[in-house]
């Protein structure tokens, strides 16, 4: 039969029934709210209305995953609201380094933004976020800095550098490094081969979980083109295929599949990952972007749930050319530790969807940056001149640090950067001649004399073009010509990055900020750099900074 004439619109019961989706009252034959069939919708539109869908995948089809990852014991998760089991990576703030002993700093870029939206969720609830939930680099990289755009896809980054006095520490400076990514013209964006992997377990029943995930993915569906393809997998007690690979023309079919998802049962996330990768590989297109998009609270409690084992699996699948993007939802049992581990090892990004506005930012405003990579394994290395800087510390990126030798080793994995995305990093340095944070060694070599001009540091950036095996190099000195005498003289981008960095360090309780640099100082500095703010993101930040000093901890609030 010819394809339906109506290819998009509201997913009404009548429209979805015409496409072969069962009525809501009939879904009990296909789906069990308590997970007896698996907590996911194990069906696709009828064969008369569409190409034959893939056979629903029972738990046994996840054999490749089970062979690689031995199944763990069942661990029942708490119902939402009973016990707060949120988990975050335990990463200590970067220490101050002595330039004479360790002049080189190396790290993988991070364009994730999950921490900012999650921190906002806590502050809007009147609570201080847990210290480990605050990753300062993700707060900084949430914002667009208006860096100058590169013009060549083969050299996809254009560095920006500024050096300015530290606003929170006397006699110290901030080295601001920005990388603006190449923005692929819309007409040149490659096709998409996407697999939506959606957690439909009982823990996803809250309004800010599965219902919000449906709305978010519908926004992504809005952006699809005819050459794009989408498959869907749902998982709860086991995993099942929900939608066969479907053209971007057939948006209504995708909306109906999303609307049919219901929550119930436990969470076999490992099986879901295995099945989603299986579908992505089956439909792999070397000329397309092949990506799994996971929507979950991360509360895996059936089968394999160990982050180390799951990340081993994801890292192995990365070699197939299929990337993984992870979007967290909800509260109470949100597993940020797992979200970060999966995204970092899956050549993808991690986001957090707390509101429909954040969904619009992720899947509409930042659509290209979220889905179309311009560079893989992007690493930054900075060598500080001991004659100019006696000490330095990298602000944030604690979970992204690399060894010095990793920079030149193309086999070492690093971060992916998407179209039009920027990366920002800040170092706080102690100029040579200023009072250091620690006493000089009694028996060590004398400190070098302060430099009279010349270079403060030297910046190197390594990257691979998507699908490439050999890295390329960008280099740039950082010198006196990049220096500004006062914070207020620095570019708007620098002042805004400093305000956000101060905000994040204060939330973490980092010990290097002067007591005089309070929440008002954060807000005042941000006000000097509001600039163009078409979506109100900077205005929202100023309000969050003002509210941060009035929040209570989770224990104080009684939650």
Helices and strands as residue ranges (DSSP letters): H 13-18, G 24-29, G 59-62, H 63-68, E 97-98, E 104-108, H 114-124, G 131-133, H 136-140, E 157-165, E 172-181, G 186-188, E 192-199, G 202-204, I 207-211, H 212-222, E 229-235, E 239-247, H 251-259, H 269-282, E 289-296, H 307-318, E 323-329, H 336-345, E 350-353, H 356-360, I 361-365, H 367-371, E 373-384, E 389-395, G 398-400, G 404-408, E 415-418, E 422-431, E 455-464, E 472-479, G 480-482, G 487-489, H 492-508, H 519-527, H 537-548, H 554-557
